[in-house]
Amino acid sequence: MGGPTHDSSDFLTDKSAKIFVAGHRGLVGSAIVRKLQSLGLTNLVLRSHSELDLTRQSDVDSFFAAEKPQYVILAAAKVGGIHANNTYPADFIAINLQIQTNVIDSSFRHGVKKLLFLGSSCIYPKLAPQPIPENALLTGPLEPTNEWYAIAKISGIKMCQAYRIQYNWDAISGMPTNLYGPNDNFHPENSHVLPALMRRFHEAKVNKAKEVVVWGTGSPLREFLHVDDLADAVVFLMDKYSGLEHLNVGSGKEVTIKELAELVKEVVGFEGELVWDTSKPDGTPRKLMDSSKLLGLGWMPKISLKDGLVDTYKWYVENVVKQ
């Protein structure tokens, strides 16, 4: 039961199967909904936070009792950057544990056929080997700035494994790398590096600024995956994978922050200078996921970073700038 196995699932063949996508309004959930709808899987059960508070156990239980979905994709989570994690550690551990526990347990008790739990690459030790294999989990201390979120996500993986071991229930986990795309968070203070760069270059272009200053040396390596590729991987896992082990989901391609900044600058069309403030910290020198197990099962990412950036910038201009 330990290793990856192929599963002759009927996930893609039963177009009328009822699928609950938890967190359907977020970056990940909205991409999953788009993907499922494009495949003709239209019997989707979707609830906004105001309609269903996933932290309330009785509400979640009542929802599952009434709706009885056959499949569950758990993309709902409280997320944020370093500042938010440092400021609200209790929220990050409590809210994520509540959401996961309620959804996973209710799914099992109300007869859900298969559940996919989505986590994050921050589950791995701060000094994990590079590229990071799945078996690096719990082999060392976590990055202190997001350990509360990471511990909640590790608990979600272990909960899925525990229900599989004890009840032979088909709960699986996927751990995506850094994601970007439509519906990303472009907030000036608490967005991640890629949307933050995109916003700054766009505003510099609009304001005809002569330069944009970026922190650090630009040397750290990062991996990015377009959220539509993740949605494709989610469908692949729901259809093809049934195993105890969580699987990494990444592009397998690294880019330096300097290369990323130059590419975003080009896509946005900012013609001023790019200046590096080397007095500011670089962060982790390298963070790459080893996704060879998923690739070995036959999944491949399809969207290049350049194409993905063009797509994301178009969405940003149409949906964020025009508000």
C-alpha positions in Angstrom: 0.0 0.0 0.0 3.0 2.3 0.3 4.0 3.2 -3.2 2.3 4.8 -6.2 -0.3 2.6 -7.8 -2.5 3.0 -10.8 -6.2 3.1 -10.2 -8.8 2.1 -12.8 -11.0 5.0 -11.6 -14.2 6.1 -13.3 -13.7 9.7 -12.3 -13.5 10.9 -15.9 -16.1 8.5 -17.4 -19.1 9.4 -15.2 -19.9 12.9 -16.4 -22.8 13.2 -14.0 -20.8 12.4 -10.8 -21.3 14.9 -8.1 -17.9 16.6 -7.3 -17.4 19.0 -4.3 -14.6 21.5 -4.9 -13.8 23.1 -1.6 -12.3 26.6 -2.0 -13.6 27.1 -5.6 -13.1 30.9 -5.5 -9.4 30.8 -4.9 -6.4 30.6 -7.3 -6.4 26.8 -7.2 -10.0 26.0 -6.8 -11.1 28.3 -9.6 -8.6 26.6 -12.0 -9.9 23.2 -11.0 -13.5 24.3 -11.6 -12.5 25.6 -15.1 -10.7 22.3 -15.9 -13.6 20.1 -14.7 -16.1 22.1 -16.7 -14.0 21.9 -19.8 -14.0 18.1 -19.5 -17.8 18.0 -19.3 -17.9 17.3 -15.5 -20.6 19.8 -14.8 -22.3 18.4 -11.7 -20.1 20.5 -9.4 -21.1 21.3 -5.8 -19.7 24.8 -5.0 -20.2 26.8 -1.8 -18.7 30.2 -0.9 -17.5 30.8 2.6 -20.6 32.8 3.4 -22.7 29.8 2.3 -20.7 27.2 4.1 -18.1 27.8 6.8 -15.8 24.8 6.6 -14.4 25.5 10.1 -17.8 24.7 11.7 -18.1 20.9 12.1 -21.9 20.7 12.4 -22.4 22.9 9.2 -19.9 20.7 7.2 -21.6 17.5 8.4 -25.1 18.8 7.5 -23.8 19.8 4.0 -22.4 16.4 3.3 -25.5 14.7 4.7 -27.7 16.8 2.3 -25.5 16.9 -0.8 -23.7 13.5 -0.7 -20.9 14.3 -3.2 -19.1 11.3 -4.7 -15.8 13.0 -5.1 -14.1 15.8 -3.0 -11.2 18.0 -4.0 -10.0 19.9 -1.0 -8.4 23.2 -2.2 -9.8 25.4 0.6 -7.2 26.8 3.0 -6.1 29.9 4.9 -3.0 31.1 3.1 -0.7 34.1 3.2 2.9 35.3 3.0 5.6 35.5 5.6 4.2 38.6 7.3 0.7 37.1 7.7 2.1 33.8 9.0 4.3 35.6 11.6 1.4 37.8 12.7 -1.4 35.3 12.9 0.1 31.9 13.8 -2.9 30.7 15.7 -5.2 31.5 12.8 -3.0 29.6 10.4 -2.8 26.4 12.4 -6.3 26.4 13.8 -8.3 27.4 10.8 -6.5 25.0 8.4 -6.7 22.1 10.9 -10.5 22.8 11.3 -11.2 22.9 7.6 -9.2 19.7 6.8 -10.5 17.7 9.7 -14.1 18.6 9.1 -14.0 18.0 5.3 -11.9 14.8 5.4 -13.9 13.2 8.2 -17.3 14.1 6.9 -16.3 12.9 3.4 -15.4 9.5 4.8 -18.5 9.2 7.0 -20.9 10.3 4.2 -19.6 7.8 1.6 -17.4 9.9 -0.6 -15.7 7.6 -3.1 -12.4 9.5 -3.4 -10.8 12.6 -1.8 -7.8 14.7 -2.9 -6.1 16.9 -0.3 -3.9 19.7 -1.6 -1.0 21.0 0.4 2.1 23.1 -0.3 5.9 22.7 -0.8 6.4 24.4 2.6 5.6 21.1 4.3 9.3 20.1 3.8 12.2 20.8 6.1 14.0 24.2 5.6 17.2 22.4 4.7 15.7 19.6 2.6 17.8 18.0 -0.1 17.3 19.6 -3.6 15.3 18.7 -5.6 13.0 17.8 -2.7 11.7 14.2 -2.8 8.5 13.1 -1.1 10.5 11.1 1.5 12.1 14.3 2.9 8.9 14.9 4.8 9.5 15.1 8.6 13.2 14.7 8.3 14.2 18.0 9.8 13.0 21.4 11.2 10.6 23.5 9.2 11.0 27.0 7.9 10.1 29.0 11.1 8.2 31.7 9.2 5.5 29.3 8.0 5.7 26.4 10.3 2.1 26.8 11.6 0.7 26.5 8.1 3.1 23.7 7.3 2.2 21.6 10.4 -1.5 21.9 9.5 -0.8 20.7 6.0 1.4 17.8 7.2 -1.5 16.8 9.5 -3.8 16.7 6.4 -1.4 14.4 4.6 -1.2 12.1 7.7 -5.0 12.2 8.2 -5.5 11.0 4.6 -3.0 8.2 5.1 -4.5 7.2 8.5 -8.0 6.9 6.9 -6.5 4.8 4.1 -4.7 2.5 6.5 -7.6 2.1 9.0 -10.6 2.1 6.6 -9.0 1.4 3.2 -10.6 4.7 2.1 -9.3 6.3 -1.1 -7.9 9.6 0.2 -4.8 11.0 -1.7 -2.6 14.1 -1.3 -0.8 16.3 -3.8 1.8 18.9 -2.9 2.1 21.7 -5.5 5.2 23.9 -6.0 4.9 27.8 -6.3 1.7 28.5 -8.3 0.6 31.5 -10.3 -2.1 32.4 -12.8 -5.6 34.0 -13.0 -7.1 34.8 -9.6 -3.7 35.2 -8.0 -3.3 37.6 -5.1 -1.8 40.9 -6.4 -2.0 42.8 -3.1 0.9 45.3 -2.8 2.0 44.0 0.7 1.2 40.4 1.0 1.4 38.8 -2.4 4.1 36.3 -3.5 7.1 37.2 -5.6 5.7 36.7 -9.1 2.4 38.7 -8.8 4.3 41.3 -6.7 6.8 41.8 -9.5 4.0 41.9 -12.1 2.2 44.6 -10.2 5.3 46.7 -9.6 6.4 46.6 -13.2 2.9 47.5 -14.4 2.6 50.4 -12.0 6.1 51.6 -13.0 5.1 51.4 -16.7 1.9 53.4 -16.1 3.7 56.0 -14.0 6.6 56.2 -16.5 9.1 55.4 -13.7 12.7 55.2 -14.7 13.5 52.2 -12.5 12.1 49.4 -10.4 14.1 48.2 -7.4 14.0 44.5 -6.5 15.3 43.1 -3.2 18.4 40.8 -3.1 20.9 39.7 -5.7 18.5 37.9 -8.0 20.4 34.7 -7.6 18.0 32.4 -5.7 16.4 29.7 -7.8 12.6 29.1 -7.8 10.2 26.8 -9.5 6.8 28.0 -10.8 3.8 26.1 -12.1 0.8 27.6 -13.8 -2.3 26.9 -11.9 -4.0 25.5 -15.0 -1.2 22.8 -15.1 -2.0 22.1 -11.5 -5.7 21.7 -12.3 -4.7 19.2 -15.0 -2.6 17.3 -12.5 -5.5 17.2 -10.1 -7.7 15.6 -12.6 -4.9 13.2 -13.5 -4.5 12.2 -9.9 -8.2 11.8 -9.3 -8.4 9.5 -12.3 -5.1 7.6 -12.2 -3.6 7.6 -8.7 -4.5 5.7 -5.6 -1.7 5.4 -3.1 -0.6 6.0 0.5 2.2 8.5 -0.4 1.6 12.1 -1.2 2.9 13.2 -4.6 4.8 16.4 -5.5 3.3 18.4 -8.4 5.9 20.7 -10.0 7.1 22.0 -13.4 10.6 20.6 -12.8 12.0 23.8 -14.2 14.0 26.4 -12.2 14.5 30.1 -12.9 16.6 32.6 -11.0 14.7 35.5 -9.5 16.8 37.7 -11.8 15.6 35.7 -14.9 12.0 35.9 -13.6 12.2 39.6 -13.1 13.6 40.2 -16.6 10.8 38.0 -18.1 8.0 39.8 -16.1 9.5 43.2 -17.2 9.4 42.0 -20.8 5.9 40.7 -20.6 4.6 43.8 -18.9 6.5 46.1 -21.3 8.3 48.2 -18.8 11.2 49.9 -20.5 13.0 51.4 -17.5 15.9 50.0 -15.5 15.9 47.0 -13.2 17.9 47.8 -10.0 18.9 45.2 -7.4 19.1 46.2 -3.8 21.8 43.7 -2.6 21.6 45.0 1.0 18.2 43.1 1.3 18.0 39.4 2.0 17.8 36.7 -0.8 15.9 34.1 1.2 16.4 30.3 0.5 19.0 29.8 -2.3 17.1 27.0 -4.0 13.7 25.4 -3.7 12.8 22.8 -6.3 10.4 19.9 -6.0 11.3 16.4 -7.2 8.1 15.5 -9.2 9.6 12.4 -10.9 7.0 10.1 -9.3 4.1 12.0 -10.8 5.9 12.3 -14.2 6.6 8.6 -14.1 2.9 8.0 -13.9 2.4 9.8 -17.2 1.6 13.4 -16.3 3.4 16.4 -17.9 3.1 20.1 -17.4 2.2 21.9 -20.6 2.4 25.7 -20.0 5.8 27.5 -20.4 6.7 30.2 -18.0 6.6 32.9 -20.7 3.2 31.8 -22.0 1.9 31.6 -18.4 3.1 35.1 -17.6 1.5 36.5 -20.7 -1.8 34.8 -19.7 -1.5 36.0 -16.1 -0.7 39.6 -17.1 -3.7 39.7 -19.4 -5.9 38.5 -16.5 -4.4 41.1 -14.2 -5.0 44.0 -16.5 -8.6 42.9 -17.2 -9.6 42.0 -13.6 -7.4 43.9 -11.1 -6.3 47.1 -12.8 -9.8 47.9 -14.1 -11.5 47.6 -10.7 
